[in-house]
Amino acid sequence: MSKLTEVEIVQFERAASAINVHGILSIVFGGLGALSILFFAGLFGILAATDTMTPDDIVGYSIMGLLSFVFFLIPHVYLIIAGIYLLKKPDPKVAKALIIINIVIGACWNLILVIFAIINLTQISDYARGYVKPRHAHEPKAVA
């Protein structure tokens, strides 16, 4: 790998900091979404407890709970996990995949995530150019 110029170093630092901001926003909005579904489930639990339950109500609440779990809780838990991973400076290919999935989820739930994901996709080549793969302890040291 050739030596990076100062401009490429600055571009990498900007791209890496944008990915960090994206990770933080992903964690924040994922957490808010996960808390809101818990509030939503609690609200339906209160409504179910105060209402006289018929078999149709039980089926309806069960379907509503399943759909809210699949379409609301799972994407927000993914946002939390993806945000944590984006903060750890992942490999550029992994970062690009996480950002693309965040675009899809953000298109459904959060416009701010979509905007940051698009910005990060435009800067991913700068991130990849300056990324240095971390050396693991079991790998031999390079001889200079």
Contacts in CASP RR format, 6 or more apart in sequence:
PFRMAT RR
TARGET T0000
AUTHOR 0000-0000-0000
METHOD contacts of the structure
MODEL  1
MSKLTEVEIVQFERAASAINVHGILSIVFGGLGALSILFFAGLFGILAAT
DTMTPDDIVGYSIMGLLSFVFFLIPHVYLIIAGIYLLKKPDPKVAKALII
INIVIGACWNLILVIFAIINLTQISDYARGYVKPRHAHEPKAVA
4 12 0 8 1.000
4 129 0 8 1.000
4 130 0 8 1.000
8 126 0 8 1.000
8 129 0 8 1.000
8 130 0 8 1.000
9 130 0 8 1.000
11 123 0 8 1.000
11 126 0 8 1.000
11 129 0 8 1.000
12 126 0 8 1.000
12 127 0 8 1.000
12 129 0 8 1.000
12 130 0 8 1.000
12 131 0 8 1.000
14 123 0 8 1.000
14 126 0 8 1.000
15 120 0 8 1.000
15 123 0 8 1.000
15 124 0 8 1.000
15 126 0 8 1.000
15 127 0 8 1.000
16 89 0 8 1.000
16 127 0 8 1.000
18 116 0 8 1.000
18 119 0 8 1.000
18 120 0 8 1.000
18 123 0 8 1.000
19 86 0 8 1.000
19 89 0 8 1.000
19 95 0 8 1.000
19 99 0 8 1.000
19 120 0 8 1.000
19 123 0 8 1.000
19 127 0 8 1.000
20 86 0 8 1.000
20 87 0 8 1.000
21 116 0 8 1.000
22 83 0 8 1.000
22 86 0 8 1.000
22 99 0 8 1.000
22 102 0 8 1.000
22 113 0 8 1.000
22 116 0 8 1.000
22 117 0 8 1.000
22 120 0 8 1.000
23 82 0 8 1.000
23 83 0 8 1.000
23 84 0 8 1.000
23 86 0 8 1.000
23 87 0 8 1.000
24 83 0 8 1.000
24 87 0 8 1.000
25 112 0 8 1.000
25 113 0 8 1.000
25 116 0 8 1.000
26 79 0 8 1.000
26 80 0 8 1.000
26 82 0 8 1.000
26 83 0 8 1.000
26 86 0 8 1.000
26 102 0 8 1.000
26 113 0 8 1.000
27 79 0 8 1.000
27 80 0 8 1.000
27 83 0 8 1.000
27 84 0 8 1.000
27 87 0 8 1.000
29 76 0 8 1.000
29 79 0 8 1.000
29 109 0 8 1.000
29 110 0 8 1.000
29 112 0 8 1.000
29 113 0 8 1.000
30 76 0 8 1.000
30 77 0 8 1.000
30 79 0 8 1.000
30 80 0 8 1.000
31 76 0 8 1.000
31 79 0 8 1.000
31 80 0 8 1.000
32 76 0 8 1.000
33 72 0 8 1.000
33 76 0 8 1.000
33 109 0 8 1.000
34 73 0 8 1.000
34 76 0 8 1.000
34 77 0 8 1.000
34 80 0 8 1.000
37 68 0 8 1.000
37 69 0 8 1.000
37 72 0 8 1.000
37 73 0 8 1.000
37 76 0 8 1.000
40 68 0 8 1.000
40 72 0 8 1.000
41 65 0 8 1.000
41 68 0 8 1.000
44 61 0 8 1.000
44 64 0 8 1.000
44 65 0 8 1.000
45 61 0 8 1.000
48 57 0 8 1.000
48 61 0 8 1.000
51 57 0 8 1.000
75 105 0 8 1.000
75 108 0 8 1.000
75 109 0 8 1.000
76 109 0 8 1.000
78 101 0 8 1.000
78 105 0 8 1.000
79 102 0 8 1.000
79 105 0 8 1.000
79 113 0 8 1.000
82 98 0 8 1.000
82 101 0 8 1.000
82 102 0 8 1.000
83 98 0 8 1.000
85 94 0 8 1.000
85 98 0 8 1.000
86 95 0 8 1.000
86 98 0 8 1.000
86 99 0 8 1.000
89 131 0 8 1.000
90 98 0 8 1.000
91 131 0 8 1.000
91 133 0 8 1.000
92 124 0 8 1.000
92 127 0 8 1.000
92 128 0 8 1.000
92 131 0 8 1.000
95 120 0 8 1.000
95 124 0 8 1.000
95 127 0 8 1.000
96 121 0 8 1.000
96 124 0 8 1.000
99 117 0 8 1.000
99 120 0 8 1.000
99 121 0 8 1.000
99 124 0 8 1.000
100 117 0 8 1.000
100 121 0 8 1.000
102 113 0 8 1.000
102 117 0 8 1.000
103 113 0 8 1.000
103 114 0 8 1.000
103 117 0 8 1.000
103 118 0 8 1.000
103 121 0 8 1.000
105 113 0 8 1.000
106 113 0 8 1.000
106 114 0 8 1.000
106 117 0 8 1.000
107 114 0 8 1.000
135 141 0 8 1.000
END
